[in-house]
Amino acid sequence: MIKGILGKKIGMTRLFRESGESVPITALEIGPCYIIQIKREEKEGYNAIQVGYQAKREQKVSKPLLGHFQAAGKGGFRYLREIRVDEVDSFKLGQEITSEIFTVGESITVRGLSKGRGFAGVVKRWGFSGGDTTHGCRSHRVAGSMGASANPSRVMRGKKLPGRMGNQRIAVKNLKIVDVLKEQGLILVKGSVPGSRGGLVEVRIAG
């Protein structure tokens, strides 16, 4: 059984339960992914499959990668990911993997690249309170004093400072699948997932 697959974030909306409760959901387009390579414990030391997602024109693929793709016979792909599996005998090169591997009510882990916010100060990046919002205050949105005195007379490692915000790989665990739309290749997940609309996500069955 494969425990993960690639897809992209479509966007957020909401569903209404019979009781009238509003449930925030995220729509994810899952696959289709194709098995590009099968790694066996006898040769590589572990069992895994490599999957490709989103077709790419062969003219845009380097020759080494093009040779790697030829074994599966499915053309070139934009994204490649390796997924560990318990046994590989049930898989074959070029096999298609879709949203059918998921079921309603299942818990999943979604990994994605968070939105980049650029350079941000401590108030926006870390939620610092800032200075007083009164007349005469000259430190409204600055970090304030953060260094030590004579000893060790430096800013300690790990101090929260201004810097680039976002654009990091984030995993959100234990999200519940509300619905699986196999015909459209979509799954509806309760809650939010990292990334912008159209961003690549990696969806794995929890556990």
NORCORUR-V324278 format. One record per residue. N is the residue number from 1. SS is DSSP state (~ for helix, > for strand, _ for the rest). PHI is phi in degrees with one decimal (* if undefined). OMEGA is omega in degrees with one decimal (* if undefined). Layout:
n->N ss->SS phi->PHI omega->OMEGA
n->N ss->SS phi->PHI omega->OMEGA
This chain:
n->1 ss->_ phi->* omega->177.3
n->2 ss->_ phi->-84.9 omega->-173.6
n->3 ss->_ phi->-108.9 omega->-177.5
n->4 ss->> phi->-155.6 omega->-179.2
n->5 ss->> phi->-162.4 omega->178.6
n->6 ss->> phi->-101.5 omega->178.0
n->7 ss->> phi->-165.7 omega->177.7
n->8 ss->> phi->-139.6 omega->-179.5
n->9 ss->> phi->-82.5 omega->178.8
n->10 ss->> phi->-87.6 omega->-179.5
n->11 ss->> phi->154.0 omega->-178.4
n->12 ss->> phi->-111.6 omega->174.7
n->13 ss->> phi->-153.7 omega->177.8
n->14 ss->> phi->-148.4 omega->176.0
n->15 ss->> phi->-120.5 omega->177.0
n->16 ss->> phi->-111.5 omega->174.8
n->17 ss->_ phi->-75.6 omega->179.5
n->18 ss->_ phi->-61.2 omega->179.3
n->19 ss->_ phi->-76.9 omega->-178.1
n->20 ss->_ phi->96.2 omega->179.9
n->21 ss->_ phi->-68.8 omega->177.9
n->22 ss->> phi->-91.4 omega->-177.8
n->23 ss->> phi->-114.9 omega->176.5
n->24 ss->> phi->-73.5 omega->-178.7
n->25 ss->> phi->-133.0 omega->173.6
n->26 ss->> phi->-118.6 omega->177.8
n->27 ss->> phi->-91.5 omega->178.9
n->28 ss->> phi->-119.5 omega->174.3
n->29 ss->> phi->-87.8 omega->-173.5
n->30 ss->> phi->-102.7 omega->175.4
n->31 ss->_ phi->60.6 omega->-1.5
n->32 ss->_ phi->-72.5 omega->175.4
n->33 ss->> phi->-109.7 omega->-178.8
n->34 ss->> phi->-127.8 omega->-179.4
n->35 ss->> phi->-75.5 omega->-177.2
n->36 ss->> phi->-97.1 omega->-177.0
n->37 ss->> phi->-148.7 omega->176.4
n->38 ss->> phi->-118.0 omega->-179.9
n->39 ss->> phi->-105.0 omega->-176.4
n->40 ss->_ phi->-111.1 omega->-177.5
n->41 ss->~ phi->-63.4 omega->-178.6
n->42 ss->~ phi->-64.6 omega->-176.4
n->43 ss->~ phi->-103.2 omega->-175.9
n->44 ss->~ phi->-91.9 omega->-180.0
n->45 ss->_ phi->94.5 omega->178.0
n->46 ss->_ phi->-159.5 omega->178.9
n->47 ss->_ phi->-98.2 omega->179.4
n->48 ss->> phi->-161.6 omega->172.7
n->49 ss->> phi->-125.2 omega->175.9
n->50 ss->> phi->-106.3 omega->-177.4
n->51 ss->> phi->-114.0 omega->176.6
n->52 ss->> phi->-113.4 omega->-177.5
n->53 ss->> phi->-136.5 omega->-179.1
n->54 ss->> phi->65.5 omega->-178.7
n->55 ss->> phi->-60.7 omega->-179.9
n->56 ss->> phi->-134.7 omega->-178.8
n->57 ss->_ phi->-61.2 omega->-177.0
n->58 ss->~ phi->-61.1 omega->178.9
n->59 ss->~ phi->-66.3 omega->-178.8
n->60 ss->~ phi->-95.5 omega->-177.5
n->61 ss->_ phi->-104.8 omega->178.0
n->62 ss->_ phi->-66.8 omega->-176.5
n->63 ss->~ phi->-63.2 omega->176.3
n->64 ss->~ phi->-59.9 omega->178.7
n->65 ss->~ phi->-69.0 omega->179.6
n->66 ss->~ phi->-61.9 omega->175.6
n->67 ss->~ phi->-65.6 omega->178.0
n->68 ss->~ phi->-66.2 omega->-178.8
n->69 ss->~ phi->-75.4 omega->-172.8
n->70 ss->~ phi->-62.2 omega->-179.0
n->71 ss->_ phi->-62.5 omega->179.9
n->72 ss->_ phi->-81.9 omega->177.9
n->73 ss->_ phi->69.9 omega->-178.9
n->74 ss->_ phi->-118.5 omega->-179.6
n->75 ss->_ phi->82.3 omega->-178.5
n->76 ss->> phi->-92.1 omega->-179.3
n->77 ss->> phi->-135.4 omega->-178.5
n->78 ss->> phi->-79.3 omega->-175.9
n->79 ss->> phi->-120.9 omega->174.9
n->80 ss->> phi->-128.2 omega->175.9
n->81 ss->> phi->-140.1 omega->178.3
n->82 ss->> phi->-105.9 omega->-177.1
n->83 ss->> phi->-126.5 omega->178.1
n->84 ss->> phi->-70.7 omega->176.0
n->85 ss->_ phi->-136.9 omega->-178.9
n->86 ss->_ phi->-74.1 omega->177.9
n->87 ss->_ phi->-143.7 omega->-172.3
n->88 ss->_ phi->-112.5 omega->-175.7
n->89 ss->_ phi->-66.2 omega->-177.4
n->90 ss->_ phi->-85.7 omega->-179.4
n->91 ss->_ phi->-109.9 omega->176.4
n->92 ss->_ phi->-143.1 omega->-178.2
n->93 ss->_ phi->-61.5 omega->179.5
n->94 ss->_ phi->82.9 omega->-179.2
n->95 ss->_ phi->-65.4 omega->-179.2
n->96 ss->> phi->-90.3 omega->177.9
n->97 ss->> phi->-123.3 omega->-175.7
n->98 ss->_ phi->-125.8 omega->-179.0
n->99 ss->~ phi->-70.5 omega->-177.7
n->100 ss->~ phi->-67.4 omega->179.3
n->101 ss->~ phi->-74.6 omega->-178.8
n->102 ss->_ phi->-103.3 omega->177.9
n->103 ss->_ phi->-128.7 omega->180.0
n->104 ss->_ phi->-65.8 omega->-179.8
n->105 ss->_ phi->90.1 omega->-179.0
n->106 ss->_ phi->-75.9 omega->176.6
n->107 ss->> phi->-94.2 omega->-178.2
n->108 ss->> phi->-132.5 omega->172.4
n->109 ss->> phi->-116.4 omega->-178.2
n->110 ss->> phi->-115.5 omega->177.4
n->111 ss->> phi->-114.0 omega->179.1
n->112 ss->> phi->-160.1 omega->179.5
n->113 ss->> phi->-94.3 omega->-177.5
n->114 ss->_ phi->-67.1 omega->179.6
n->115 ss->_ phi->-63.9 omega->176.3
n->116 ss->_ phi->-81.2 omega->-179.0
n->117 ss->_ phi->-105.9 omega->-178.6
n->118 ss->> phi->76.7 omega->179.4
n->119 ss->> phi->-74.3 omega->-176.9
n->120 ss->> phi->-132.4 omega->176.4
n->121 ss->_ phi->-81.6 omega->-173.7
n->122 ss->~ phi->-70.8 omega->-179.8
n->123 ss->~ phi->-68.4 omega->-180.0
n->124 ss->~ phi->-77.5 omega->-173.8
n->125 ss->~ phi->-77.6 omega->-174.4
n->126 ss->~ phi->-121.2 omega->177.7
n->127 ss->_ phi->79.7 omega->176.6
n->128 ss->_ phi->-61.1 omega->-178.0
n->129 ss->_ phi->-77.0 omega->-178.1
n->130 ss->_ phi->77.2 omega->-178.6
n->131 ss->_ phi->-85.5 omega->-179.9
n->132 ss->_ phi->-68.8 omega->176.7
n->133 ss->_ phi->-96.4 omega->-178.2
n->134 ss->_ phi->-124.9 omega->179.4
n->135 ss->_ phi->-64.8 omega->179.0
n->136 ss->_ phi->101.6 omega->178.3
n->137 ss->_ phi->-74.1 omega->-177.6
n->138 ss->_ phi->-116.0 omega->-178.6
n->139 ss->_ phi->-138.0 omega->-175.3
n->140 ss->_ phi->-72.3 omega->-172.9
n->141 ss->_ phi->-129.0 omega->178.8
n->142 ss->_ phi->-105.6 omega->-175.7
n->143 ss->_ phi->-72.9 omega->-176.7
n->144 ss->_ phi->86.3 omega->-178.4
n->145 ss->_ phi->-68.6 omega->-178.2
n->146 ss->_ phi->-138.4 omega->-179.3
n->147 ss->_ phi->-88.7 omega->176.0
n->148 ss->_ phi->-84.4 omega->-179.2
n->149 ss->_ phi->-84.5 omega->-176.3
n->150 ss->_ phi->-66.1 omega->-176.5
n->151 ss->_ phi->-136.3 omega->3.5
n->152 ss->_ phi->-89.8 omega->176.7
n->153 ss->_ phi->51.9 omega->175.5
n->154 ss->_ phi->-160.2 omega->176.1
n->155 ss->_ phi->-79.9 omega->-176.3
n->156 ss->_ phi->-68.6 omega->178.6
n->157 ss->_ phi->-62.5 omega->178.6
n->158 ss->_ phi->91.2 omega->179.7
n->159 ss->_ phi->-64.2 omega->178.8
n->160 ss->_ phi->-73.7 omega->-174.2
n->161 ss->_ phi->-130.1 omega->171.5
n->162 ss->_ phi->-62.4 omega->179.4
n->163 ss->> phi->168.6 omega->-179.3
n->164 ss->> phi->-69.5 omega->-177.2
n->165 ss->> phi->-112.1 omega->178.5
n->166 ss->_ phi->80.3 omega->-179.3
n->167 ss->_ phi->57.1 omega->178.9
n->168 ss->_ phi->-129.8 omega->176.9
n->169 ss->> phi->-73.3 omega->-177.4
n->170 ss->> phi->-127.5 omega->176.4
n->171 ss->> phi->-114.1 omega->175.1
n->172 ss->> phi->-109.9 omega->-172.1
n->173 ss->> phi->-100.5 omega->172.2
n->174 ss->> phi->56.4 omega->171.3
n->175 ss->> phi->-87.0 omega->-177.3
n->176 ss->> phi->-91.8 omega->175.4
n->177 ss->> phi->-82.8 omega->-178.5
n->178 ss->> phi->-85.4 omega->-178.4
n->179 ss->> phi->-156.8 omega->176.1
n->180 ss->> phi->-123.0 omega->179.0
n->181 ss->> phi->-102.2 omega->-172.6
n->182 ss->_ phi->-66.0 omega->-178.4
n->183 ss->_ phi->-63.9 omega->179.7
n->184 ss->_ phi->-91.1 omega->-178.1
n->185 ss->_ phi->70.0 omega->-176.8
n->186 ss->> phi->-116.9 omega->165.7
n->187 ss->> phi->-127.0 omega->179.6
n->188 ss->> phi->-107.0 omega->-173.9
n->189 ss->> phi->-114.2 omega->178.0
n->190 ss->> phi->-75.1 omega->179.5
n->191 ss->_ phi->100.5 omega->-176.5
n->192 ss->_ phi->-106.2 omega->176.7
n->193 ss->_ phi->-126.5 omega->-177.5
n->194 ss->_ phi->-69.3 omega->174.1
n->195 ss->_ phi->106.8 omega->178.5
n->196 ss->_ phi->-93.6 omega->177.7
n->197 ss->_ phi->-61.8 omega->-178.4
n->198 ss->_ phi->87.3 omega->-179.1
n->199 ss->_ phi->-76.9 omega->-179.8
n->200 ss->> phi->-72.9 omega->175.5
n->201 ss->> phi->-130.8 omega->174.9
n->202 ss->> phi->-114.0 omega->-174.8
n->203 ss->> phi->-109.8 omega->-179.7
n->204 ss->> phi->-127.7 omega->174.5
n->205 ss->> phi->-70.5 omega->-177.3
n->206 ss->_ phi->-67.4 omega->177.6
n->207 ss->_ phi->101.4 omega->*
